[in-house]
Amino acid sequence: MPSHTPRLPAWSHALPRWLDLGREEQPLDIPNTPAASLLELTAKLGRSGPQVDPTTLPAAEGRALAAQRAQVWNTDLPPMQRREYVVPPARTNAAPCRVVVVTPENAAPGAILMIPGGGFAFGAPETDEHAGRCLAQAARMSVVLPDYRKAPEDPFPAGLHDVASVYLTLARHPEVTGCTAGPVLVGGDSAGANLAIATLLLERQTAAAGLLLYYGMFAPGQQRASHLRFADFPGFTSDKLGRYTDWYLPDPARRTDPLAAPLQADDTALSALPPVHILAAALDPLLSDSLALWRRLAGLDHRVRLDVAPGMPHGFLQMSQHLKDARQALTLCGHVAQDLASAL
């Protein structure tokens, strides 16, 4: 990790030219050229050949394999205070939830609840810790990483209840996690972004300072332009996305529940959300999920910011140790979070 603060990415100053607020994108509208930095990193790590897909293994084995692979992104961690707690349930149907709290020097009051992704089945604080520390550094706030229950052993809504419980604790009794009272922002990447917006739809009586949604899944089981464009893209295929959905939502009837599919939420519920920052990756099957949510919120005159990282794949923030683009994106995300927190 460089000792200096990474510059904000050039793409943060304007949206892609191919993007139209008033028209849903078509598959061939979306560029599919990887960034040169991503190709260089892939060659350096020697990951060009086929690998075992963790979602084709029994869940516990796949989870262990995914955690092992994530280790390459989580060494040489930015120095800061690290603590672990087990948060008691603060709502019905929640379980005790282990959290990792990372706090930079001279942190401002409050915290960011940053929910790790992993298809609702994989992921843990340790798989997202480097990215979480980069975000904490940029935002100058504590970042809380929850280890919620996972599918398929615990399908929807178990994980949601766990992270909602942690959110209520941060809002009402932050000292339980060693945090100081102040603004609370809720965010996540991929499945974690789904859980983040669902948490605020569920706990709408407890106001948050902001909502941070990084390349999230907001319409499980639906086919959109980016799903077709990147159906066989290395690392995150449509088949893998389907298996995650089957694990988290084994009952198809629940796939239209707004707490599982936030794009199904009505206008009143979406309008009640705090200001939203959406970060999308251009080479991502879930890109259209982010764009659809952006259009819904913009159509409601909601305060929403969209950034699209060109040439980046799903999950690229996890690569922050080795990829400058990811560090710059996290610097941007931290600055936006800081602005939202200071607005209260």
N, C-alpha and C positions, 0 to 999 in steps of 0.2 A: 504494500500500500504506500503510495507516495506521501511524503511528509507535507507537501503543499496541498491546498484545496483544489480539486479538479475544477476546470472551467465549466460553466454551464454549456450544454450542447447547443450547437448552432440551430438544430431543428426545433428548439424550444421557442423560437421567435415567430414561427409561422406554421400553419397546417400544410400538409402535402397538397400539391396542386390538383391531384386526381380526386381529392375528397370534396364532396358536395353536401352541404347541410340539407338541402331540399330534395335530394335523390339518393335512394339506397344504392350502394355500390354493387356492381356486377363482378363475377369472378375475375374476368380479364382486365378490369379496371385496376386491380391491385398489383403493384410491382412485386416480383418474386426474386430479386437479386440480393444475395447476402452481402453485407458490408465486408470490405476487404479485411478489416480488423477481426471479424468473426472467422473468416476463412483462414487467416493466419493462426488464430488461436486453435482452431480445429486441427490444423496440420501439426502444430506444436505439441498438442496433447495426444496425437495419434489415434483419434477416435473416428476415423473415416469408415471403418469396416462395420459390419453388422454386429449388434449386441443383443443380449437377451433382454426382452421386454419384461420388466418386473410385473406388469399387469397380467402376464400369462402364467405366473407362478401362484401357488397358494399365497394368500394375503400376507401372512407373517414372513414368508421367505422373500416375497417381493419388496416388502417394507424394509427388511434388513439389507437387501441388495441396493435399493434406492438410497438408503442412508450411507452405505459404504461408498457409493459413487459420489455422493455429495461432499465427501471429506475433502476432495481436491479443491473445492471452492471455499473451504472454511478452515484454512490454516493461516498463519501470519495475521491474526485478528488485530484490528485497530485497538490500541490499548484504552481501556476504560473499566470502570467498576462493573462487576458481574455478580449477580445474586440469584439464588433460586428460592422459590416459595411454593407451597401448595395452598391454593386459594380454596377455602371452603365454599360449598354451594351457596349462592345468593339468590337463587330462584328455583322454582319447582322443576323437577326432572333433570337438574344439572348434577354432575358428579364433581368431586374434588378435582381440581385442575392444576397440574404443575405448570409454573411459568418461569421463564428466564428473563430477568430484568437487566438491561445494559444501560449505563448512565455515563455520559461524558462529563468532563470537568466543566464547572460553571453552568450546569444544566438549569434551564428555566423551570418554574413550577409546572406541574401537570405531566402528562404522559401520552405516548402514542401506543395504542393497542394494535400491534402488527401481527396479523394472523397468517401463519405459514400456509402455503399451498401444498399440493400433492394429490390432487384428484379426490379429496376428502378421505383418502385411504392411506397415503404416505405423508411424509413430512413431519418435522418436529422443530423445536427451537434451534437445535444444533445444525439442522440442514440449512437454515436461513440466517445463521448468526452473523456471518460476515456482512451480508447485506443489511441486517438490522443494525449493526454497529455503524456502518456508513451512514445510514439514515439518521441515527441518533446524533452522530457528529454534525451532520449538516443542519439538522433541525435544532440542535442544542437542547434536546429533551430526552428524557428516559424513554426507551422503547421496551415494551412488554411483549414477549413472545410466548403464546400459550400452547400447551401440548394437549389439545382436545382429543376426545374419543374419535376413533376412525372407523370408517366402513371397510369391509362389509360386516365386521363383527357388530358394529354399532352404526346402523344406517341413519338417515335423516329421521328425526331432527336432533339426534343425540349431540353431535358436535356443535350444532348451533346453540343448543341450550348451555353447553359448557362455556363457549366464548361469550355468550350474552351474560352469563353469570360473572365472568371475569370483568366484563365491561361495567356492570352494576357496581362491583366492588371498587373499581378504579374511580367511578363517579362519586360513590358515597363514602368509601373508607379506603382511600389510596394508601394509607399507612400500612395496610395489610401486605402490600407489595413493596414497601420501602419507598414509595413515591410520595411527593408532596402534593398538597391540594392545588388544583389549577385546571386549565383547559385539558379536556380529554378528546383526542382524535382517534378514530377507528379506521383501520385500513387492513389491507391484505393483498396477496398476489394470487392469481389463478383461482383455485377453489377458496382460498382465503379471502379474496375479494368478494366472492359470493356470500361467504359467511359474514363479512363486514357489513355489507348493505342489508343483509337479512337481519343482523343484530339490531340495526337502527330501525328497521321496519317493525321488528318485534317489540323493542323497548322504546317506542316513540315518545313515551312520557318522560324519558331521561335524555335531556338534550346533550349533543356532542358538539365540539367546536368545528369539526370537519370530517369528511369521509374521503379516504384515500384508496382508490381502486386501481390496482395494477394488473393489466391483462387478465381480466376476470371472466368467469363463466356465468352468464346471466340468463341463459335460456337452455337448460339441459334438454337434450334430445331433439332440438330443432336444427335444421339445416339452413345455413346462411351462406353468403357468397364466399367468405374466407374459409369455411369448412370445405367447400368444394375446391377452392384454389389450392389449399394446402393439405388435402386429404392424406397424402402420402409423404408429407414433409418429414425429413429425418428428425427423430427425437420426440415428436408429438403428433401422432397420426390420428385420423378419425376413428380408427379401430380402438386405439387406446382411450380416446375420449369416450367412446361408447361403453367400454368396460368400466371406466370410472363412474359413469352415469348409472349403469346397471347395479353397481355395488352400493352407491349412495342412495339411489331411488329405485329399489327393486319393484315397487308398485308403480306401474306407469301412470295410474290415476293421480299420483302425488306430484307429477312432473309439471303440473300447471299451478301448484301452490305458490303464491308469491314469495313465501319464505324459502322456497327451493329454487324458484325461477323468478328473480326480481323483476324482469321485464314484464311479468304478468301483473305487477302491482298497479293499482289504479292511480289516476293523476293526483288525487288527494294525498295518498300515501307518499308518492314520490315528491310532491311539493313540500311535504313536512320534513324532508331530509335537510341536514345542514349543507353548507357549501361543499361541492364535490370536485375532486381532482381525479381525472381519468388518465392513466398512462397506458397506451397500447403499444404492442410490438407489431411492426409491419408484416413480418413473416410468421404469422400466428393463425392457426385455425380459429382462435377465439377473437380475432380482430373485429369481426362484424358484431360480436356481442357488445364490445366497448362502444363501437360507433352507433349501434342502435340505442344504447342507453344515453349516449351523448345527445342524440337527436331528440329522444323523449324529453330529457331535462331541458334542453335548449328551447324546445317547443312550449315548455311551461314557463319560460323566462326565469328558470332557476339559475342560481349562480353555479356555473360549471366550467371547468377548464379541461380541455383535451390536449394531450401531447401524444404524438405518434413517433416512435423511435424507428427511423428508416433502417432497413437491412438487418434488423434484430429479430431473433426468434422468441417464441414463448419461453418464459423462465430466464431471460437473459440477466435479470438483476442478480440472480444467484452467482453469476460469473464475475462479480465485482472485484474479486481478488486479482484476476488475470485480465480483465477486459476494461479498458479505459472508458468505453461507451457506457458500460454499466455504472461505473463510478460517477461519471458525469450526470447520468440520469438520476442517480440517488441524490446527488447534490441538488439537482433541480427539485426533486420530490421533497427533500428536507427544507429547502427554502420556501416552497409552497406551504408545507405544513407549518412552518414557523410563522408565515404571514397569517394563516388561518387562526392559529393559536393567539397571536397578538391582537387580532381583531376583536376579541371578546373584552 
